[in-house]
Every structure is written in structure tokens, then in C-alpha cells.
Amino acid sequence: MRKKEVVDFRSWLWDGRSIISHTGGVSLKDRGFRYGQHLFESIAIRNAQALLVTEHLKLLTDAARRNGFPFPRTLASALRRFLESVSLSDGMLRIYLTAGEGAPAAPICKAGCYITWEPVHFPTTAQLLEGYRLTVLTKPFLGDVWGEKSGNYAGHLKALAGARAGKVAADEGIVLDAKGYTLSCAMGNLLVWMPLRIGDKREIVLCTPAVSRGARSGAVMSWVKKNVPVMERDLRPADLRKVLAMAVTNSRLGVMSVASLDGIPLREPSLSQALAHSYLEYHGLLRRS
């Protein structure tokens, strides 16, 4: 009896009319390959369903507009139909919008679009309860494109490697800008629950670094903002020491609670655990996680 073949990678491309299966690679002439001139979105596939499709397509559309990438309605419609109909096992699906062929700095006339899927490990309920260990990175990010999901991702990878190689054991790192303000985590957005005085009352407020500072826009963060009040706020390391709870969000993790910051346990992890539970419940994932 022949063993069932295990599929560990699939890919597709936009041929100008529809999205078709693709077994080749990206042209070496494509500026997305030559110069890293591409944009991307990462979408979780859970229970054969693509999560937060509307949010991801809006983020990709907005990024294309900011960066001068053509993104015709025919492509947007084809991507939506593909995402709503494709049947895949649990994994991560990534959409890449490339600059296509052309000279450096030349206008982008015809963007390429490639889609890939591969299986990944999603956090279990036990892992979400255990939470991540975070550390504040001492080396700031000195560039100006931190929040853009593009081929220029070296800064994010260096930050993640720095967090995992630090003196304090950590799963993720909090990245600061040149002025000492929090941007985000290396590979996701940051949420913090802070005790703040609002008027004459002291309340626990859910906060996130301001997008105007360069924080990335994320689909899971968009979901959070639609479901609970979130305040954008400038955060320095001293502010982070005062928080009650934290969470990291991205498409693979969903909402990951945080157990400790620089080796010090957070005081109220149940706050972030409750939000992680709500995210799983919203997508019908509690039994599978």
C-alpha cells in the first residue's frame, strides 16, 4: 500500500485573469526578487477557513496604494474568491505583490501576484495560557519603514534573533524607535493593559503603540479594535514596567498572552488570556486549539 503523499508547500499566481496553480518560482528579473520590492500579507488557515479575509485584503490594498503598486479590482476580486473557496489544511497562506520587471526606481506598471501555503504550528490552548516571555530590546530600530510588511524585513528578523539570544530567556522582543518609544514586537503587534487615570477615576485601559510612530497595521489588531476599546498611546520602557498584562498579536499566534517581561511575571495575565479565549471562540477554534 502506497503511503499518502504529505503536501508541505503549494503555490499559485495571478495570470491577469484568474489565480492558477503555479509550480515555478519568481522571475529573476522581478524587482520583488532583485530588490526585495514586494508587499505581503500572511493569512491563517484554520479548519479549512481563511481567517480575517476582509481585514487582510484591506491592508494589502492600502499598502499597495501607499507604495505605488497597481492593485486592480479584478485582482482584488479574484483574491477574495480564491480565499473564500480554497480548501486547505491548517497552515499559513501568504500573498505577495511584487513590483514586476523594470529598472530601479522606475514606476511599477504591472505588479506580479503570488500566493503560497505551508503547514505551520498554531499555539494550543495550553501554550496560550502559558504565555510568551518578552524582553525590551536595547538596540532601537533606526529606519523609517518598520510597520510596512515588505521584502525589507531584515530589521524584524534581527530583532527576533536578538530577543532569543539575550541574557533573559525570551520568545519575542519589544522594539523601540530612535527616540525610545515602543514600535511593536519583532513579529507582531503589542497590546498592554495599563492602570490610567481617566477623569477622576482610575481604570484599566487596553493600549497599543501609535500607528503614527510606525507601528504595523495588523489584521488581528483590526479585529481587536472592532471588538474592544483600544487606546493608541506613546509607550516608553518605563511605562511597560507598570502594565498589568500584555499580549502579542499576529496571524499565526492570534492573540498570545504574555507571562513575563524581562524575566518578571506580569501581575494580571488573566486579562490577556481572556482576550485570547475570545479570539478563538469568535473563529470557532476552541475545540481544535
C-alpha positions as CSV (number, residue, x, y, z in Angstrom):
1,M,0.0,0.0,0.0
2,R,1.4,3.4,-1.0
3,K,1.9,6.0,1.6
4,K,-0.2,9.1,1.2
5,E,1.9,12.0,0.0
6,V,2.3,14.7,2.5
7,V,1.9,18.2,0.9
8,D,4.1,20.7,2.6
9,F,4.0,23.6,0.2
10,R,1.6,24.9,-2.5
11,S,1.7,28.0,-4.7
12,W,-0.4,29.9,-7.1
13,L,-0.1,33.0,-9.3
14,W,-2.3,35.7,-10.9
15,D,-2.1,35.4,-14.6
16,G,-4.0,38.6,-15.3
17,R,-7.4,36.9,-15.5
18,S,-7.5,34.4,-12.6
19,I,-5.5,32.7,-9.9
20,I,-4.0,29.5,-11.2
21,S,-1.8,26.7,-9.7
22,H,1.9,27.5,-10.0
23,T,4.9,25.2,-9.7
24,G,7.7,27.5,-10.8
25,G,9.3,30.4,-9.0
26,V,9.5,34.2,-9.3
27,S,11.3,35.6,-12.3
28,L,14.9,36.6,-11.5
29,K,14.1,39.9,-13.4
30,D,11.2,40.7,-11.0
31,R,12.1,43.6,-8.7
32,G,10.4,41.8,-5.9
33,F,13.3,39.3,-6.1
34,R,16.1,41.6,-7.2
35,Y,15.5,44.4,-4.7
36,G,13.0,43.0,-2.2
37,Q,10.4,45.3,-3.7
38,H,7.3,43.4,-2.7
39,L,4.5,43.6,-0.2
40,F,2.8,40.7,1.6
41,E,0.0,39.6,3.9
42,S,0.0,36.4,5.9
43,I,-3.3,34.7,6.4
44,A,-4.1,31.9,8.9
45,I,-5.9,28.9,7.5
46,R,-7.8,27.1,10.4
47,N,-10.4,24.4,10.0
48,A,-10.2,24.9,6.2
49,Q,-11.1,28.5,6.5
50,A,-9.1,31.6,5.8
51,L,-9.4,34.0,8.8
52,L,-10.0,37.7,8.6
53,V,-10.1,37.9,4.8
54,T,-11.6,41.3,4.6
55,E,-9.1,42.8,7.0
56,H,-6.1,41.3,5.2
57,L,-7.3,42.4,1.7
58,K,-7.8,46.0,3.0
59,L,-4.3,46.0,4.5
60,L,-2.9,44.8,1.2
61,T,-4.9,47.4,-0.8
62,D,-3.8,50.2,1.5
63,A,-0.1,49.1,1.3
64,A,-0.3,48.9,-2.5
65,R,-1.7,52.4,-2.6
66,R,1.0,53.8,-0.3
67,N,3.8,52.2,-2.3
68,G,2.6,52.8,-5.8
69,F,1.7,49.2,-6.7
70,P,-1.1,48.7,-9.2
71,F,-3.8,46.7,-7.5
72,P,-6.7,46.4,-9.9
73,R,-10.2,45.5,-8.8
74,T,-10.1,42.3,-10.9
75,L,-7.2,41.1,-8.8
76,A,-8.8,42.1,-5.5
77,S,-12.0,40.2,-6.5
78,A,-10.0,37.2,-7.7
79,L,-8.2,37.0,-4.4
80,R,-11.4,37.3,-2.4
81,R,-13.0,34.5,-4.4
82,F,-9.9,32.3,-4.0
83,L,-9.7,32.9,-0.3
84,E,-13.3,32.2,0.2
85,S,-13.3,29.0,-1.8
86,V,-9.9,27.4,-1.4
87,S,-9.8,24.2,0.7
88,L,-6.5,23.8,2.6
89,S,-5.3,22.1,5.8
90,D,-4.2,24.3,8.7
91,G,-1.3,26.5,7.8
92,M,-0.3,29.9,6.7
93,L,-1.2,31.3,3.3
94,R,0.8,34.3,2.1
95,I,0.0,36.8,-0.7
96,Y,3.0,38.5,-2.3
97,L,2.5,41.6,-4.5
98,T,5.8,42.1,-6.5
99,A,7.0,45.2,-8.4
100,G,7.5,43.1,-11.6
101,E,10.2,43.7,-14.1
102,G,11.8,47.2,-14.6
103,A,14.7,49.4,-13.8
104,P,15.5,50.6,-10.2
105,A,13.1,53.3,-9.1
106,A,11.0,53.0,-12.3
107,P,7.3,53.2,-12.0
108,I,5.5,50.0,-11.3
109,C,3.3,49.3,-14.3
110,K,2.4,45.7,-13.9
111,A,2.7,44.1,-10.4
112,G,3.0,40.4,-10.0
113,C,0.9,38.4,-7.5
114,Y,2.0,35.1,-6.0
115,I,0.3,33.0,-3.3
116,T,1.9,30.3,-1.2
117,W,0.6,27.9,1.5
118,E,2.6,25.8,4.0
119,P,1.7,24.0,7.2
120,V,2.6,25.6,10.5
121,H,2.2,25.0,14.2
122,F,-0.5,27.1,15.8
123,P,-0.5,27.7,19.6
124,T,-2.5,25.3,21.7
125,T,-4.8,26.5,24.4
126,A,-2.2,25.4,27.0
127,Q,0.5,27.4,25.2
128,L,-1.7,30.4,25.1
129,L,-2.3,30.1,28.8
130,E,1.4,29.6,29.5
131,G,2.1,32.8,27.5
132,Y,5.1,34.4,25.9
133,R,8.2,35.7,27.6
134,L,9.0,39.2,26.3
135,T,12.1,41.4,26.6
136,V,12.7,45.1,25.7
137,L,15.4,45.2,23.1
138,T,18.2,47.7,23.8
139,K,19.1,48.3,20.2
140,P,16.5,50.7,18.6
141,F,15.2,50.5,15.1
142,L,16.7,53.4,13.2
143,G,14.9,53.1,9.8
144,D,11.6,54.6,8.6
145,V,9.6,51.6,7.3
146,W,9.2,49.4,10.3
147,G,5.4,48.9,10.0
148,E,5.4,48.0,6.3
149,K,5.1,44.3,5.5
150,S,7.5,44.2,2.6
151,G,10.6,42.4,1.3
152,N,12.7,44.7,3.5
153,Y,12.2,42.5,6.6
154,A,15.7,42.2,7.9
155,G,15.1,44.5,10.8
156,H,12.3,42.3,12.1
157,L,14.4,39.2,11.8
158,K,17.4,40.8,13.6
159,A,15.1,41.9,16.4
160,L,13.6,38.5,16.8
161,A,17.1,36.9,16.9
162,G,18.3,39.5,19.4
163,A,15.4,38.7,21.7
164,R,16.1,35.0,21.6
165,A,19.8,35.4,22.1
166,G,19.6,37.8,25.1
167,K,20.6,37.3,28.7
168,V,16.9,36.8,29.7
169,A,15.1,33.9,28.1
170,A,12.5,35.4,25.7
171,D,10.2,34.3,22.9
172,E,9.8,37.8,21.4
173,G,11.3,41.3,21.7
174,I,9.7,44.7,22.1
175,V,11.3,47.1,19.6
176,L,11.9,50.8,20.3
177,D,12.4,53.6,17.9
178,A,15.3,56.1,17.9
179,K,13.5,58.3,20.4
180,G,12.9,55.4,22.8
181,Y,9.2,54.9,22.1
182,T,7.7,51.5,21.6
183,L,7.0,50.4,18.0
184,S,5.8,46.9,18.4
185,C,7.2,43.4,18.9
186,A,9.6,42.0,16.3
187,M,7.0,39.8,14.6
188,G,3.7,41.2,15.8
189,N,1.7,44.0,17.4
190,L,1.8,44.7,21.1
191,L,-1.2,45.2,23.5
192,V,-0.8,46.3,27.1
193,W,-3.4,46.7,29.9
194,M,-2.4,49.8,31.9
195,P,-3.9,51.4,35.0
196,L,-4.6,55.0,33.9
197,R,-6.5,57.9,35.4
198,I,-9.5,58.8,33.2
199,G,-11.1,61.9,34.6
200,D,-11.5,61.4,38.3
201,K,-11.4,57.6,38.1
202,R,-8.6,55.1,37.8
203,E,-9.3,52.5,35.2
204,I,-7.5,49.6,33.4
205,V,-7.2,50.7,29.8
206,L,-6.1,48.5,26.8
207,C,-3.4,50.3,24.9
208,T,-1.2,49.8,21.9
209,P,1.6,51.8,20.4
210,A,0.5,54.6,18.0
211,V,0.5,53.8,14.3
212,S,1.9,57.3,13.7
213,R,5.0,56.2,15.5
214,G,5.5,53.4,12.9
215,A,3.6,50.5,14.5
216,R,2.5,48.0,11.9
217,S,-1.2,47.6,10.9
218,G,-2.3,44.0,11.5
219,A,-5.5,42.1,10.7
220,V,-5.7,40.6,14.2
221,M,-5.2,44.0,15.7
222,S,-8.0,45.3,13.5
223,W,-10.2,42.5,14.9
224,V,-9.3,43.5,18.5
225,K,-10.1,47.2,17.8
226,K,-13.5,46.2,16.4
227,N,-14.4,44.2,19.5
228,V,-12.9,46.1,22.4
229,P,-11.9,49.7,23.0
230,V,-8.2,50.2,22.4
231,M,-6.3,53.4,23.0
232,E,-3.3,54.3,20.9
233,R,-0.6,55.7,23.2
234,D,3.1,56.5,23.2
235,L,4.8,54.0,25.4
236,R,8.3,54.1,26.8
237,P,10.1,51.2,28.6
238,A,9.2,52.9,32.0
239,D,5.5,52.7,31.0
240,L,5.9,49.0,30.1
241,R,7.1,48.2,33.7
242,K,3.8,49.5,35.0
243,V,1.4,47.4,32.9
244,L,-0.8,44.6,34.4
245,A,-0.9,42.4,31.3
246,M,0.4,42.2,27.7
247,A,-0.4,40.3,24.5
248,V,1.3,39.8,21.2
249,T,-0.9,39.6,18.1
250,N,-0.2,38.3,14.6
251,S,-1.9,36.0,12.1
252,R,-0.2,32.8,13.3
253,L,-0.4,33.5,17.1
254,G,-3.8,35.1,17.1
255,V,-3.8,36.7,20.5
256,M,-0.9,35.4,22.5
257,S,-0.9,36.3,26.2
258,V,2.4,37.3,27.8
259,A,3.6,35.8,31.0
260,S,6.7,37.9,31.8
261,L,8.6,41.0,30.8
262,D,12.4,40.8,31.1
263,G,12.0,37.8,33.5
264,I,9.5,39.5,35.8
265,P,6.0,37.9,35.8
266,L,3.1,40.2,34.9
267,R,0.5,40.8,37.6
268,E,-2.8,40.1,35.8
269,P,-2.2,37.7,32.8
270,S,-5.9,36.7,33.0
271,L,-6.7,39.9,31.2
272,S,-4.8,38.9,28.1
273,Q,-5.8,35.2,28.4
274,A,-9.5,36.3,28.3
275,L,-8.9,38.2,25.0
276,A,-7.1,35.1,23.6
277,H,-10.0,33.0,24.5
278,S,-12.4,35.4,22.8
279,Y,-10.4,35.3,19.6
280,L,-10.5,31.6,19.5
281,E,-14.2,31.5,20.3
282,Y,-15.0,34.0,17.6
283,H,-13.4,31.8,15.0
284,G,-14.8,28.5,16.4
285,L,-11.3,27.2,17.3
286,L,-11.6,26.3,20.9
287,R,-12.1,22.6,20.3
288,R,-9.1,22.4,17.9
289,S,-6.6,24.5,19.8
